[in-house]
Amino acid sequence: MKTELWHGAHNNFVVMYYEKDVPRLKKCKIQEMNRYYNTDGLIQITIKKNIVMRFFNPDGSLDNCGNGLRVTASFCFKNNLCKDKGVIESLGLKFPFLIKKEVPKIFFNNFKKKDGLWSIGNVVHKTIIVENFEKSKKVAKSIRNKLDCNVTIIKKLDKGIFAQTFERGVENFTAACGTGAIAASLQTRKNKVFMPGGLLEISKRKGSIALSGPTKMVGLIENEI
């Protein structure tokens, strides 16, 4: 097993790669590792026909994650587990990816808006366009609890938008959110989404939405806690 710490636009993850079958970690173990390494999620990876990703929120719940998909692509490419393009499977969905100049781009074919909520790769977001960003942060938690979804607040800029997401499973605002960036882009038709952790870029191609932005390995984990 190989374990590393990564971030995608400062969305931080524990990444665990297994050559064979992926073990089922206990919920308390997932919570412990995320808490110990101060991360926004834990990623388990194995290679079958495609790359297979299992993503867990800090509370131990199984989920999908746009930045987690980008980190997974970068991790596998860096460790010579894949070429510069391929497919990642997560929660029964397939996400094609492309890596160019070490920047991963993930393609989402599963996105829609229903009853005022965006579903991006089965991750649900409520988007709110605001004028006063700080005041809106105060109501994000109540909306998250009421609708049981992620809440992405958006402020329009001259050359894009600024957005931040209150994430379900983290129960706080994060430095960046890939699916939140896509939801914000679809809501505003802006391609550049600035988040506290960095710039995420959204583009459309043949009916799919592409998410790209920075990733970086932070360090190795030699001894699992």
Number of C-alpha atoms within 10 A of each C-alpha: 11 13 18 17 21 24 23 29 24 21 22 27 30 27 25 21 20 14 11 11 11 17 8 7 10 10 14 12 12 21 19 16 19 22 14 10 14 13 21 25 29 23 24 20 26 20 19 11 9 15 20 20 25 21 25 25 24 25 19 22 16 17 17 21 25 25 30 29 28 28 29 29 31 28 23 18 17 14 9 10 14 17 12 19 16 15 19 23 19 19 14 8 14 18 22 18 22 20 18 9 6 16 17 26 26 27 26 23 18 16 19 14 15 8 6 9 17 25 20 24 23 16 19 24 30 25 25 16 18 15 12 10 15 10 10 15 18 10 11 22 20 12 15 19 13 9 13 14 21 30 28 25 24 28 19 15 12 5 11 17 22 20 26 26 27 26 24 23 18 17 15 14 19 18 19 30 29 28 27 33 34 30 26 31 24 19 15 16 14 19 20 20 27 21 23 16 17 16 18 23 21 25 18 12 10 6 11 14 20 21 25 24 20 21 24 17 17 13 11 13 15 10 6 6 8
